[in-house]
């Protein structure tokens, strides 16, 4: 089993590195794809590539869906900076004892903009939105190894212009119960535009992530770490490993979960004037009540930018 897992991990990692080398220095489109984190994932600073038993985690690693053995509906709302709001909803169900499927929809609204003429005179307003529709399939390779694939249809509108794209997510998850450890690898947003705003093709925000989590022995704490955005443009190969996240989830009884995380890539990309604040830190709280759970996260992008996320999930 371990030998097969290593082979699959190596193949996915090689594919991710090849994809990373091909992104070149171009602008990206569909920034919404970088914000698809649930309240639980955001509270853990996105270090959830190896998380199990949570349908919302398919946004980070579609292989995690195969570990969800119930029919669930989950929805997340994100209050971003300025007038930007976004959210996503997931419906997940099982196909058999070893496979699951899900459909999801995501939207990001960038708010209203004032339209002006060449002299700067206001002539009206317009809006900008991103929308994604997706379907996910996940299954077991063997008892402790799962894989998942998500196909996405993307649509973006800016005033009277539109752009469409298709993308694929893929991932693998390895569970090692004897050591209370999971390892995950995912490749997100590998795709291309079908139509463009102005004839210039932009790349999608390709993301390659690898992570691990470990449940401590004798302490109700799940620690997590991941390296994210391995496909980003950087000055040197070593700089890719600066995009890391670390987090911990503390279980207080059977109903409450407290979370704290740190995302180094958020801190590195922030303006130098706010880097000494709490940039990159996140925290959250989860409440599990029978077939209901609620997760809230607060993340910092500097002293003037706090992101609020709320997720609700119901088991049907």
MOLINSUL-V351601 format. One record per helix or strand of 3 or more residues. SS is the DSSP state (H for helix, E for strand). FROM is the first residue (numbers start at 1). TO is the last residue. If there is no record, write none. Layout:
SS,FROM,TO
SS,FROM,TO
This chain:
H,2,21
H,31,34
H,39,43
H,55,59
H,62,67
E,72,79
E,85,94
E,99,116
E,122,142
E,145,158
E,161,176
H,177,179
E,181,195
E,207,215
E,221,227
H,237,242
E,244,252
E,256,263
H,264,268
E,281,289
E,292,300
E,306,315
